[in-house]
Every structure is written in structure tokens, then in C-alpha cells.
Amino acid sequence: MKKKMSLLLTLMLIMGLLSGCGSSSSQNKEISLGLTAPMTGDYAEYGNAFKNAIELAIEKANSEGGINGKKLKLVVGDSKADPKEAANIAQKFVSDSSIQAVIGDFTSTAAFAGSPIYQKNGLVQLSPTSSHPDFTKGGNFIFRNISTQADEGPIVAKYAVNDLHKKKIAVIYINNDWGVVAKDNFIKGVQEAGGEVVDVEAYLPEQGKDFSAIITKIRDKNPDMLYLGCMYTDGALIAQQTRKMNFNIDLIGTASLYSDELLKLGGSAVEGFHMTCSFFPGDQRPEVQDFVKRYNEKYGKNPTMFAAQAYDAANMIIKALKEGATDRKSLRDKLAAIKDFPGVTGVTSFDENRNVKKQISKLVIKDGKYTPFTN
């Protein structure tokens, strides 16, 4: 009996070892990228645009042989744009040794929540859209692929004052990390351009969707333009409510509003809405048209700026892997060294603080479509 038990235990041990070897071999055939983004909730349109674009980049890389024969895969975490969820996802991602880099989060607030965890554990966090100027100050593993509000705010301000000749401007902004810096940099830009900010109104994300009291206050100040520091859902609601209150004021905002969902939700109320962006599907550069064609074929619609930002983020990480990054630390170093990357959102280089400069374009909604603005 003892001999039989000993033989059985030996066989079980051998099978366990073989199973472990097989599992390790399987894991070695894949390299994972993490995505932390709002896949559900008010900002789900942005998160799904991230996911679609990254999957397109991974699909292309895998069709070309992957990374030295290893296939790339995407591991998705739904942050819901909630800082607590984003921190929980960060803890899971840093504990998964197959994940070599993380893309996200969408909002600066959620991105900030994960940053200390990624930095402490030496895992790259590359946000396609966190434009708060302080984001990359979280450490040398923290990157962004978008201009900061310190860059974009003055451009939006000059668009309003110099190009559109608006002198008395009111502001509505969402009272979170991103909204505050967006508002501050826009106001500073307006004042430097010779305009006047006649009213500033904040709202909290959780306070509901009735903006009538804020709109009434602003209407009493008689501005000739209204700046919105918010995302597309709130932007569409504010536009609709101003029109219902017979307050037909011109609207302007940042790239945060650039989404097909703004057109769908806002309808005729967003006609004439002005905004900035770092990507436009009509750009005739070959890399842009190739991306637009493949995205359209796979998803049945044009990519947004947010899809484009995520696509470039994924492709820069893939470039770092192809150039010899073998672990999280070497990937960080290879990514930081990228210069003049020919992305669909423009030629991209990281500076010493892991920030980028993007060419910012001006759009206006005309006949229900986004159209490049011309003087």
C-alpha cells in the first residue's frame, strides 16, 4: 500500500510540474497590455473608442508576427471614470506579471488615482487623454499622449477672441481636477487675448443634469459666447437647455467634446458649436487614411480623436517592445526615448517630463457634421 501511495504521489508531482511548465510556456507566448478606461457609465463612448483603437493596433502587430513571435493581447479594466475603481484596477494590473504597460485612464481624476500604484511598482501608465498639467509629475513611469490644458486653454481662448471676435465670455465647467485647470487656463488665455470673462459657474458631476439655474445666471450677464469645460453628455444637455430657454448664445469648448455622441445627443442645439481637436478623419496623410479605412471596416464608423489618441499610444508601446524592451523597466526606457513617431495625431516625441506637443486644429459643427474652421 505504501509503495502504491508513493508511486501515486510521484505521478501527481510529475503531472503538476508538467502542467506548470505548460502554463509557463503558454504565458511566454503572449504579452499583455492593460487598458483602464470607462467602459460603462456616462463616459463609456470614450472608453470603447480606446478599446476599439488599441485592438486595431494589436491586430495589425499580431498579423505582422507579433513581438518576436509572441502575440499581444489586451486586458481591459472598466474604471467607470471612478477614481476608486481606477485604483483597484491598478492594483490588479501591477500584480499581473504578463502586463508590460497600461494605457489609460480617460479622465485626469481617474488617471491620477492609479498613478502612485503604477509608479511604485514600476509599470508604465500611458494616458491618451489626461491633460491635467500635473499628471506626469507622478513619476518617471507616467506618460501622456496629449497636450496639456496649459497648451490647449490659450488656443481655445484665442479661437474665441481673435478668430470669432467674441469679447464677453461666460464659463461653465465641471468641478473636478481636469475641469478646474481647463477653466483656469482658458480664462487666463481670454484675458491675455484682450477679452473679458463675465461669469464663471461650476457644477459637480453628481449634482444632476438640470443646468437651468446656471444658464439663467449667465444669461443675466449678457455674454456673447459660452465656454464649456466638460464632456459630450453634459455639453449636449447644456446646449439643448440654452436653446429651450431662448438663449441662443455661441458655444465653444475643448477637444473633450469632440465625439459623434455630441452630435447625436445635441441634435440641432449643437449646430455652430466650436471646439479644438488633435485629430480629424479628413486629414489626407497616408497613415491617417489607412487608420480611418481599417477602423471603418472593422467598426462601421469613423474613429474619433480619442480613438486616434489611444491608437498612437498603443503603437508607441508596440514600437518600444519591437525595439527590444524585454521587461517593464526596459519598456519604460525605450518609450521615453521615442522621437518623431509618425502617429495619426501628428509627429510625436516625449520630452524629459514624458509630455508631448500636439498640433491642435479648430473645428465647427456645420450641417450636423464636424468641419474644419476657416476664417
LINNORWO-V717690 format. One record per run of one state. SS is the DSSP state (2 for helix, 1 for strand, 0 for the rest). FROM is the first residue (numbers start at 1). TO is the last residue. If there is no record, write none. Layout:
ss = <SS,SS>
from = <FROM,FROM>
to = <TO,TO>
This chain:
ss = <0,2,0,1,0,2,0,1,0,1,0,2,0,1,0,2,0,1,0,2,0,1,0,2,0,1,0,2,0,1,0,2,0,1,0,2,0,1,0,2,0,2,0,1,0,2,0,2,0,2,0,1,0,1,0,1,0,1,0>
from = <1,2,29,30,38,44,64,67,68,70,79,83,96,99,105,108,121,124,128,135,139,142,145,149,164,168,175,177,193,196,204,212,221,225,230,232,245,250,254,255,258,260,271,274,278,286,300,305,323,328,337,341,344,346,349,361,367,369,373>
to = <1,28,29,37,43,63,66,67,69,78,82,95,98,104,107,120,123,127,134,138,141,144,148,163,167,174,176,192,195,203,211,220,224,229,231,244,249,253,254,257,259,270,273,277,285,299,304,322,327,336,340,343,345,348,360,366,368,372,375>
